[in-house]
Amino acid sequence: MNQMDTESAIVKAESQCFPDGGLTAWLQVLGAFLLYFNTWGILLPTYSTLAISQIGSTQSFLLVFVRVLTGPSFDRGYLQSFNTVGTILLVLELMTTSAAAKCYQIFLAHGLRFRLGCGCMFINMMAIVPIYFATKRPIAMGIASLGTGIGGIIHSVIFHRLQLRIGFFWTLRKITFVVLFLQLVPYLVMCTRLPPSKPRDLVQITAFKSVAYTCITLAAVLGPMGMYVPFYEAQLFAVRKLGTGQTLTFYLTPIMNAGSTVGRLLLSGLAVRFGTINLFSVTLIFSGVICWTWIAVDTIGGSVAFSFWYRFFSGAILVLGPIMIAAILKDMRELGTRIGTSFGIGAFGLLAGNPIVGALVNVRIESFIRAQIFGGVVLLACGGFATVGGVWKLMKNRGA
């Protein structure tokens, strides 16, 4: 082995030596928490459901697909560059959305600029925590991801309350300053512990030689197609099928976020005890089954219970997915690229999911059953791929 190979082997070995705690490691969790907190979209109640769903679908696609570009750059040490660019785009989005008057302006500001900004920072949220933690990785990642649920609750309630008092324009102005202040913390505390990697392809085709990684990527494609069915349609279902009022319908989203917050924390803790691979498969399967129970919901109380418990399980999927990739990876210097590739490909499943669900829901006759069945089937198939990938990895480890 020559000197270059020896140095490479040493760096690779050091990348697997996780601090698994300490001030610096937990500051990364804090930084990731605040990035999750600030990347929650603002509800747009003055536009049609179709327009908002199209904006939301584009938002989600860009948020995930941008990881293909940012993943390799994260491995090369551009963490703070992404925080800077993301913050600028985030602030610009909020300022311009407040002045937007037409749907296409909302699309350009909120659907395009916002998610490009979030996409720049999303790889930081997903990749920074796993490179600092090993045995505590699920719980650390779970704590960081709580920012999504807590941010969703706080932003939604503040927006709903303030716009009634001071209007849409000034509400977003105030939220903009809060976001800008909170973004300073990740900029100051986040840093990667690994040396920059060499330039590599945006998509590592060789990664798909791993059966486990291929199965996880297939799960990443199918998961969003089914996972967001209740998230986008639950409010419409409550209004059309159950006749709920506007106020209660609005609060279904915070209820979902509350379920997601509790689920991410508890299930991440269980993953430390029972293993990430096991919990990832279980959460997907339970999410699919609970999606089918939505068919039987015929009361307001049932709708609230479904919203909470569905997000309790499905919310943990976004936490455990990146941890699964980290668990099967031999060299953590490739983590950003592998996450970017897997979730970038999964973005196309997310983009396709909303039109499919839109075609399956028949608002005219208030029929949601085809979309409910579709969501459950896709989530169960996603759980199947995750199970195969996990079992394959475990068998390979035993044979090593």
Residue pairs with C-beta under 8 A, 6 or more apart in sequence:
1 9
11 195
11 333
12 330
12 331
12 333
15 131
15 194
15 331
15 332
15 333
16 331
16 332
18 131
18 132
18 133
18 134
18 137
19 25
19 132
19 133
19 193
20 132
20 133
20 134
20 135
20 136
21 133
21 136
24 132
24 191
24 193
25 132
25 133
25 140
26 140
27 189
27 190
28 128
28 129
28 132
28 189
28 190
28 191
29 129
29 140
29 143
29 144
30 185
30 189
31 124
31 128
31 185
31 186
31 189
31 190
32 124
32 125
32 128
32 129
32 144
32 145
32 147
32 186
32 190
33 143
33 144
33 145
33 146
33 147
34 147
34 182
34 183
34 185
34 186
35 83
35 121
35 122
35 124
35 125
35 147
35 183
35 186
36 125
36 144
36 145
36 146
36 147
36 148
36 151
37 147
37 148
37 150
37 151
37 154
37 182
38 90
38 147
38 151
38 179
38 182
38 183
39 63
39 90
39 118
39 121
39 122
39 125
39 148
39 151
40 148
40 151
40 152
40 155
40 156
41 56
41 59
41 110
41 114
42 94
42 97
42 110
42 155
42 159
42 172
42 175
43 156
43 159
43 160
43 253
44 52
44 55
44 106
44 110
46 168
47 103
47 106
49 236
50 358
51 103
51 106
53 232
53 354
53 358
54 107
54 111
54 354
55 106
55 107
55 110
55 111
56 111
56 232
56 354
57 350
57 351
57 353
57 354
57 355
58 107
58 111
58 112
58 115
58 351
59 110
59 111
59 114
59 115
60 115
60 224
60 228
60 347
60 350
60 351
61 115
61 347
61 348
61 350
61 351
62 111
62 112
62 115
62 116
62 119
62 347
63 115
63 118
63 119
63 122
64 119
64 122
64 224
64 343
64 344
64 346
64 347
64 350
65 119
65 344
65 347
65 348
66 115
66 116
66 119
66 120
66 122
66 344
67 119
67 122
67 123
67 126
67 339
67 340
67 343
67 344
67 347
68 202
68 203
68 340
68 341
68 344
68 345
69 202
69 340
70 78
70 82
70 119
70 120
70 122
70 123
70 336
70 340
71 123
71 127
71 202
71 336
71 337
71 338
71 339
71 340
71 341
71 344
72 199
72 200
72 201
72 202
72 336
72 337
72 340
73 81
73 82
73 336
74 82
74 123
74 124
74 127
74 192
74 335
74 336
74 337
74 340
75 194
75 196
75 197
75 200
75 333
75 334
75 335
75 336
75 337
76 196
76 197
76 198
76 199
77 192
77 195
77 196
79 124
79 128
79 190
79 191
79 192
80 187
80 190
80 191
82 120
82 121
82 123
82 124
83 120
83 121
83 124
83 183
83 186
83 187
83 190
84 187
85 117
85 120
86 117
86 118
86 119
86 120
86 121
87 117
87 121
87 180
87 183
87 187
88 117
89 113
89 114
89 116
89 117
89 120
90 114
90 117
90 118
90 179
90 183
91 176
91 179
91 180
92 113
92 117
93 109
93 110
93 113
93 114
93 117
94 114
94 172
94 173
94 175
94 176
94 179
95 172
95 173
95 176
96 105
96 108
96 109
96 113
97 106
97 109
97 110
97 114
97 172
98 168
98 169
98 170
98 171
98 172
98 173
98 176
99 169
100 106
100 109
100 110
121 186
123 336
123 339
123 340
124 186
124 190
125 144
125 145
126 322
126 339
126 343
127 322
127 335
127 336
127 339
128 190
128 192
129 137
129 140
129 141
129 144
130 137
130 141
130 322
130 323
130 326
130 332
130 335
131 192
131 193
131 194
131 326
131 332
131 335
132 140
132 193
133 140
133 141
135 272
136 272
137 276
137 323
137 326
138 268
138 269
138 271
138 272
138 276
138 279
138 319
138 320
138 323
139 268
139 269
139 271
139 272
141 268
141 319
141 320
141 322
141 323
142 264
142 265
142 267
142 268
142 269
142 271
142 316
142 319
143 265
143 268
145 264
145 268
145 318
145 319
146 261
146 264
146 265
148 257
148 260
148 264
148 315
148 318
149 257
149 258
149 260
149 261
149 264
149 315
150 257
150 261
152 253
152 254
152 256
152 257
152 260
153 254
153 257
153 258
153 261
155 175
156 250
156 253
156 254
156 257
157 254
158 171
158 175
159 171
159 175
160 250
162 170
162 171
162 174
163 171
166 174
194 332
194 333
195 333
197 333
197 334
200 334
200 337
202 337
202 340
202 341
203 341
203 344
204 334
204 337
204 338
204 341
207 213
207 338
207 341
208 214
208 217
210 328
211 388
211 389
211 392
212 328
212 389
212 390
212 392
212 393
212 396
213 325
213 328
213 338
213 342
213 389
214 389
215 385
215 386
215 388
215 389
215 392
216 321
216 324
216 325
216 328
216 342
216 385
216 386
216 389
217 341
217 342
217 345
217 346
218 385
219 284
219 321
219 382
219 383
219 385
219 386
219 389
220 321
220 342
220 343
220 345
220 346
220 349
221 345
221 346
221 348
221 349
222 349
222 378
222 379
222 381
222 382
222 385
223 284
223 317
223 321
223 346
223 349
223 378
223 379
223 382
224 346
224 347
224 349
224 350
224 353
225 349
225 350
225 352
225 353
225 356
225 378
226 287
226 288
226 291
226 353
226 374
226 375
226 376
226 377
226 378
226 379
226 382
227 287
227 314
227 317
227 375
227 379
228 350
228 353
228 354
228 357
229 291
229 353
229 357
229 371
229 372
229 374
229 375
230 291
230 294
230 306
230 307
230 310
230 375
231 256
231 311
232 354
232 357
233 357
233 361
233 368
233 371
234 252
234 256
234 303
234 306
234 307
235 249
235 250
235 252
235 253
236 361
236 363
237 294
237 297
237 303
237 368
238 244
238 248
238 249
238 252
238 300
238 303
239 249
240 363
240 366
241 298
241 366
241 368
242 297
242 298
242 299
242 300
242 303
244 300
244 303
248 300
252 303
252 304
252 307
255 304
255 307
255 308
256 307
256 308
256 310
256 311
257 311
258 308
258 311
259 307
259 308
259 309
259 310
259 311
259 312
259 315
260 311
260 312
260 314
260 315
261 315
262 312
263 311
263 312
263 313
263 314
263 315
263 316
264 315
264 316
264 319
267 279
267 283
267 313
267 316
267 319
267 320
268 316
268 319
268 320
270 279
271 278
271 279
271 280
271 320
271 323
276 320
276 323
276 324
276 327
277 324
277 327
277 386
277 390
277 393
277 394
278 390
279 316
279 320
280 317
280 320
280 321
280 323
280 324
280 386
280 390
281 383
281 386
281 387
281 390
282 383
283 313
283 314
283 316
283 317
283 320
284 317
284 379
284 380
284 382
284 383
284 386
285 379
285 380
285 383
286 313
287 310
287 313
287 314
287 317
287 379
287 383
288 375
288 376
288 377
288 378
288 379
288 380
288 382
288 383
289 376
289 380
290 306
290 309
290 310
290 313
291 310
291 372
291 375
291 376
291 379
292 372
292 373
292 376
293 306
294 306
294 310
294 368
294 372
294 375
295 369
295 372
295 373
296 302
297 303
297 306
314 379
321 343
322 339
322 343
324 386
324 389
324 390
325 335
325 338
325 339
325 342
326 332
326 335
327 393
328 389
328 393
329 335
329 338
356 374
357 371
357 374
357 375
360 370
360 371
360 374
361 367
361 368
361 370
361 371
362 370
